[in-house]
Amino acid sequence: MYVCLCHAVTDQQIEKAVRKGSVSSVRDLQQTLGVGTTCGKCACEARDILQAASRKIEEPGLLASAIATWSPSVVPGNTGNDAQPAL
């Protein structure tokens, strides 16, 4: 979908720029793609797309770091003893 009609910028172009690491702020969008520099009507929508795309990138990284540091010994209630309790 077109986000900035003045510069013919789409949501996919914004998302691609975020994935490549060439933009991380609205100012970066303005400088690299021209978004919001003419009439400004697209600035809020462009910001929302930028933030959503940034979250998509951050979430896998957070998950990977959580998995990498996970240990059964840090699970609440886990004593590390696999034996069944005596009845």
C-alpha positions as CSV (number, residue, x, y, z in Angstrom):
1,M,0.0,0.0,0.0
2,Y,1.2,3.5,-0.7
3,V,2.0,5.4,2.5
4,C,3.5,8.6,0.9
5,L,1.8,9.6,-2.3
6,C,4.0,12.6,-2.8
7,H,7.1,10.4,-3.1
8,A,5.4,7.1,-4.1
9,V,6.7,5.2,-1.0
10,T,5.0,2.0,0.0
11,D,4.8,0.2,3.3
12,Q,6.9,-2.6,1.8
13,Q,9.7,-0.1,1.0
14,I,9.7,1.1,4.6
15,E,9.7,-2.4,5.9
16,K,12.6,-3.3,3.6
17,A,14.6,-0.3,4.7
18,V,14.1,-1.3,8.4
19,R,15.2,-4.9,7.7
20,K,18.3,-3.6,5.9
21,G,19.1,-1.4,8.8
22,S,19.2,1.8,6.8
23,V,16.4,3.4,8.8
24,S,15.5,3.3,12.5
25,S,13.7,6.6,13.0
26,V,11.2,8.9,11.2
27,R,14.1,11.3,10.5
28,D,15.9,8.4,8.7
29,L,12.7,7.8,6.7
30,Q,12.6,11.4,5.7
31,Q,16.3,11.5,4.7
32,T,16.4,8.2,2.8
33,L,12.9,7.8,1.3
34,G,11.5,11.4,1.5
35,V,8.6,10.3,3.6
36,G,6.8,13.2,5.3
37,T,8.9,15.9,3.7
38,T,6.3,17.4,1.3
39,C,2.8,17.6,2.7
40,G,3.4,15.6,5.9
41,K,0.1,13.7,5.8
42,C,1.9,10.3,5.8
43,A,4.2,10.9,8.8
44,C,2.0,9.2,11.4
45,E,1.3,6.1,9.2
46,A,4.9,5.9,8.3
47,R,5.9,6.0,11.9
48,D,3.5,3.2,12.8
49,I,4.9,1.0,10.0
50,L,8.4,1.8,11.1
51,Q,7.7,0.8,14.7
52,A,5.8,-2.4,13.6
53,A,8.7,-3.4,11.3
54,S,11.2,-2.7,14.1
55,R,9.3,-4.9,16.5
56,K,9.3,-7.8,14.0
57,I,13.1,-7.6,13.9
58,E,13.5,-7.3,17.7
59,E,11.2,-10.1,18.7
60,P,13.2,-12.9,17.1
61,G,16.3,-11.6,18.7
62,L,14.7,-11.5,22.1
63,L,13.4,-15.0,21.6
64,A,16.8,-16.3,20.5
65,S,18.5,-14.7,23.5
66,A,16.0,-16.2,25.9
67,I,16.4,-19.6,24.4
68,A,20.2,-19.4,24.5
69,T,20.2,-18.5,28.2
70,W,17.4,-20.8,29.3
71,S,18.3,-23.6,31.7
72,P,16.0,-26.0,33.4
73,S,17.6,-25.1,36.7
74,V,16.2,-21.6,36.5
75,V,12.6,-22.7,36.1
76,P,10.6,-21.8,39.3
77,G,9.8,-24.9,41.2
78,N,12.3,-27.1,39.4
79,T,14.6,-28.8,41.9
80,G,16.6,-30.6,39.3
81,N,15.5,-33.9,40.9
82,D,13.7,-36.1,38.4
83,A,12.8,-38.8,40.9
84,Q,9.2,-39.3,41.8
85,P,8.2,-38.4,45.3
86,A,7.6,-41.4,47.7
87,L,4.0,-42.0,48.6
